[in-house]
Amino acid sequence: MRISILGPLEVVGSQGPVTFTARRQQIVLAIVLWNANRVVPTEVLIDALWGQEPPATARSQVHISVSGIRKRLARSGLHALVSTRPPGYQAWIREGELDLHVFDQHVTRAHTQAANDELPEAAESFAQALRLWRGEPFAGVHGDRVSAIAAQLTDRRISVFEELTEVQLRLGRSTPMIGDLMALVGEHPFRERLRGQLMTALCAAGRQVEALREYRDMRALFARELGLEPSPRLRRLEHEILTGTHPAPFTVAQPRLPTSPLRTPAFS
């Protein structure tokens, strides 16, 4: 069995891929898979499908959706993937079957390698984690709750890219990162860590003028949209570039990703 949520939702069993076209089935399956190996209460699924105004038949409609999911799964040999577990439903997924779990395994290994100063190995482990992504998480599944989950996953992907970039900068591999950094800064202009890493990479490549322009762009954005100045660390980085001091890799303290490969946030 292979289940992919780091991109369009894909479930593949022994008889091939399983297709889900009904919106309710897609939403229910997405949330159950996101909470793999945890029981998802029926009330959570009702809220995801109808929000604050569910119909009187909401509970039975959830049951009908789950029955439809099971029938489709059974055709591909996945009879036991989704089961009833009071007060709701649960997806039983073993290690290595869900791409999100494999992603977490690679990231956990990379953290250990980086802590042991095994930087080339850490860079490769981070890169392996990022290669699992095939696009927007749960692409094609439409619902507010699923969109919120997708946003959380996307934030995790960017955080891992930032960690990979930090390792690559420490290894002196700045130039190959510039293109990806520019693209992500364009998509997420308020992320200081990304901007600082781009400035550092540009400076290391001898492109100090562009690095300083990135700082000015962020400062103007912060002033216009937030009424704030960039962080002291980013201002210090600008000073280092202006004075010709070789800037160290830009870092920002932040929580690590989950350390257990089978742990995912519940009911998000």
Disulfide bonds with the S-S distance in Angstrom:
none
